[in-house]
């Protein structure tokens, strides 16, 4: 290589750098057009949104502002919010019970600890277990929690349990992918060292893998808890318990001041959870 | 303890060392020297069956490791301690937990899961930490330690294994001269005190000459020297380091600066004549 070649290869204006940008821009433009995105429509229809939010002056409570403050209703919404948080928490534990073992089996480096050799049998086992685990995780997470909720409602009827199972399965799939990515990015050195002591697979996981993935694990689990609380707020739309039941009911009956109150409670709850999560993260990471 | 009879070592599509014959007996302190890429690490890691082995037989602790089963291999590895150049500690765990990880083979899964150790295990760990001078920082996290301290933790972990063989892959390559001397002192002391067989890759010829009672030189895909430090002539070193090609042999000036003058002489008559191992204060 000479200096001229170096200058050419070090330039950021090469096909290699520019082509992804051009490609993404093209996809954006095509998608924008195919989905009939139109900012003009938003500006023109802005006043419709304003009149929807300010409601009908002749109908009491149809405006979003001011939010409705009735003691007995407020108590009802807060109880439903607590139930939503409880649903999210139980679902989170359920999802960890699914995702933790599945994420280990969906991580190539972890499977190499279980099947370290280069023999045909070990290679086959690594591929088969990885494939099945990823397939299961994909099914769990690609089906939306609302669909899972409808399926569970058909089996066990209306109520929070269907919502918990729906959230648990869906989040189990999402967490499997997130935790597996964390597992695959660990430093292989400590694993190599613990394997070299002759420790069994569970002990290698306990001493070499878990301590390394713990910050990522805590971070992802807290993020999913916050996400589960938001999702659980919607599951009531299909009768799967939580504050969503009241939200859906009030939206349908155009009691928008009550809708505002419920949304305010959800936003404040998510904000508090975010603050608590940040404090826990700081302690663990 | 270790016996290689006409063994080829390498990786899936590459043979690094050919027709290797080597016999290492109990209590020896063997230094492996050679250029980077000559196959020192391949030879060392082959002793825990981490590379592709053909030919043979290749016996380690009575097992033919070219045909060993996974279960037997795990059992055999528990009798061999390995010290890595990059320490390979779990940095988020304390010194104690890292040392304890060397004992995992004998700790029940229930105790391991909650990291609750028996008094007997804690007493053993204390002894090993004392041996390498880190008992005062037992509850410190490893990411708060210096390189020399981390290597001492790694050695204590290997000791906790109660290993019969200790393999060290460039244990002092990443350390400053003072820490390097301390680590080599500790290895020598362990070799003397516990009669543990030590096989170590070393970049610094003078360390190998000072500490090892036997030196193995690797070059041209083979062992080209196997003898004592006194037998290691300039011509042999030239062959090991292929200095005919670039006319540069790592001399004492190259490998050990003046400040490294406190390397103890080889074969100290007894362990008490060693440099005292400085305790790390909490």
Interface residues (C-beta under 8 A of the other chain):
Chain A: X116 X117 X118 X189 X190 X192 X193 X194 X195 X196 X197 X198 X199 X200 X202 X203 X206 X207 X208 X211 X212 X214 X215
Chain B: X12 X48 X52 X70 X74 X75 X76 X77 X78 X79 X80 X81 X82 X84 X86 X87 X88 X89 X90 X92 X93 X97 X101 X102 X104 X105 X107 X109 X112 X113 X154 X157 X161
